[in-house]
Amino acid sequence: MRAIFDYMTIQHIQIEERTQSATLEVSFLQAGKKVQSTLMVDNTDLNQLFAKLNAKGIEVSLSDDFNCYPTEEGMLYTLDMKRNGWDMITLDYFSPMHEVRQIRA
């Protein structure tokens, strides 16, 4: 299976407890150009990203690395990858298992 995103860096992750989804602010190469975008993924694909980070020696902990905010609809977790110096980590060959929605401004 060909990867959808051959080279991708993540700048920010936001996880919404109620929707069981995550929003990722990312950069990736498309047709040789760097693209800034926002992707919406489910928890399975988010775990796949965490496994790729772990393979690069980065262990992301929901309790230690994320900021947590209570909302009326459940908890909201945010992680600024730059704060930890992880915003330049390139993930190779990411192929989501489920549909990924892209929000591009």
VOGU-3710 file (C-alpha; in Angstrom, 3 decimals, decimal comma):
1> mraifdymti> 0,000/0,000/0,000  1,359/3,403/-0,929  1,604/5,936/1,859  -0,718/8,904/1,661  1,839/11,111/3,378  5,442/10,199/2,535  7,022/12,778/4,831  5,038/14,566/7,509  5,791/16,698/10,552  3,253/17,446/13,275
11> qhiqieertq> 3,094/20,860/14,935  0,020/20,459/17,163  -2,349/17,722/18,317  -5,801/18,254/19,810  -7,851/15,306/21,080  -11,538/15,632/21,842  -12,717/13,041/24,327  -16,377/13,121/23,275  -15,848/12,684/19,536  -13,023/10,141/19,831
21> satlevsflq> -11,117/12,054/17,173  -7,984/14,133/16,908  -7,075/17,228/14,936  -3,478/17,459/13,738  -1,748/20,561/12,435  0,825/19,140/10,024  3,268/19,904/7,226  3,870/17,471/4,401  5,284/17,363/0,906  2,845/17,281/-1,993
31> agkkvqstlm> 4,122/17,444/-5,565  7,479/18,589/-4,208  5,989/21,514/-2,283  5,600/21,890/1,465  1,934/22,094/2,475  0,582/23,253/5,847  -2,732/21,641/6,668  -5,033/20,332/9,365  -6,036/16,676/9,392  -8,792/14,986/11,357
41> vdntdlnqlf> -8,032/11,369/12,304  -9,639/8,757/14,520  -8,000/7,219/17,585  -6,672/4,200/15,666  -4,700/6,366/13,268  -3,598/8,645/16,100  -2,187/5,583/17,870  -0,387/4,678/14,646  1,214/8,150/14,652  2,220/7,719/18,295
51> aklnakgiev> 3,820/4,358/17,390  5,799/6,062/14,610  6,951/8,732/17,083  7,858/6,015/19,587  9,981/4,300/16,916  11,908/7,567/16,651  12,533/7,574/20,416  9,703/9,939/21,362  7,242/8,637/23,916  4,118/10,787/24,045
61> slsddfncyp> 2,163/10,594/27,286  -1,390/11,888/27,558  -0,903/12,674/31,252  2,623/14,142/31,036  2,834/15,888/27,662  -0,688/17,110/26,923  -2,496/20,058/28,480  -5,961/19,032/29,624  -9,065/21,243/29,691  -12,526/20,268/30,928
71> teegmlytld> -15,412/21,283/28,678  -19,158/20,729/28,848  -18,737/17,918/26,309  -15,789/16,135/27,929  -12,077/16,674/28,194  -9,972/18,426/25,567  -6,284/17,500/25,319  -3,730/19,614/23,448  -0,067/19,076/22,670  2,215/21,719/21,174
81> mkrngwdmit> 4,962/19,648/19,571  7,269/22,682/19,361  7,192/23,093/23,140  8,914/19,726/23,456  11,186/20,229/20,442  9,276/17,590/18,464  7,916/19,804/15,676  10,786/18,968/13,312  10,472/15,172/13,675  9,661/13,744/10,252
91> ldyfspmhev> 7,344/10,755/10,091  7,871/8,634/7,012  5,195/6,802/5,056  2,023/7,387/7,037  -0,895/5,387/5,653  -4,041/5,928/7,719  -6,235/2,880/8,213  -9,423/4,948/8,202  -10,684/7,973/6,321  -8,738/11,141/7,033
101> rqira> -10,430/14,485/6,519  -8,222/17,345/5,450  -9,095/20,907/6,302  -7,039/23,310/4,235  -7,382/27,062/4,465
//
